[in-house]
Amino acid sequence: MSPVMARDPQLFFRAVKNTCKLEKGGIALASSVVDAPGATATTRSARRASVSNANQVMSALLHKLEEKLQPHDDQPENDKGFRVANLLQLITEMVASFPVCSLTLLRQPFGPDRDSGAFVRFALHELLPATAIVGAEASVTQRTRALLGVLCARGGEGRRRVVSELCAMLCDYQNIYRPPSFLTALGNWIFLFLSTSSPSRASLSMDMAKAFVDGGVMKALMCAMRRADMTHPGVAEMASSLLKPLEVLVRHSIETNRPPGNPAGAPGASGLE
């Protein structure tokens, strides 16, 4: 919180006002009020108010992020990048702590596309490769990766929306509008997320793999490779970034479809015979 408090005190105090309450002995989050057996009407009302407060804070953060992404003559580009990175970190923490905030993030209009799901589309198109940021590109990319990872890890609508938008971008990729570095950023995030979605890097959680395979990620990766400009100087890095997540998903599919009692390396173990 300290970077946001130093850079944008008004946003910080507005967030504190909406999410915290004064109690005897200190300050507590309003969301700590939970419905318990025998809860009174006042308690349930406080719980509903805390959910509303969380939505208001998320909405304010998204509006502030959209404002900071707009060009300003009096705002240095490096300062703009760090402000965007700090706001992305706050949004990630809100989504990780309050499940209701993910719905606000998915449904609130954002960027040039004012329809539902516009934020996920904008994050994948602009924030992940940091094409709209001149300063602090690495920080913006890192925070965007974390935010998309939290949305996928929560499952439900967030995971479906991220996978759907990701496949659409890979399949609709046109090299005359986007350099290979755009595909490199998408491929690196997919591989990083799949590699860290389970305690063991050698294995992949069943529900996560199923979501990516059923969503068409493997087909989308191959489609992007066919559409890429193979004469571009950055094609080697791009191809590597797309092949790594493809290898993880293919290996998982082979392990899943292996007949019971057929160890790895045995005839038919690959599932391709």
Buried (B, 14 or more C-beta within 10 A) or exposed (E): EEBBBEBBEEBBEBBEEBBBBEEEEEEEBBBEBEEEEEBEEEBEEBBEBBBEBBBBBBBBBBEBBBEBBEEEEEEEEEBBBBBBBBBBBBBBBBBBEBEBBBBBBBBBBBBEEEEEBBBBBBBBBBBBBBBBBEBBBEBBBBBBBBBBBBBBBBEEBBBBBBBBBBBBBBBEBEBEEBBBBBBBBBBBBBBBBBBEBBEEEEEBBEEBBEBBBEBBBBEBBBBBBEBBBEEBEBBEBBBEBBBBBBEBBEBBBBBEEBEEEEEEEEEEBBEEE
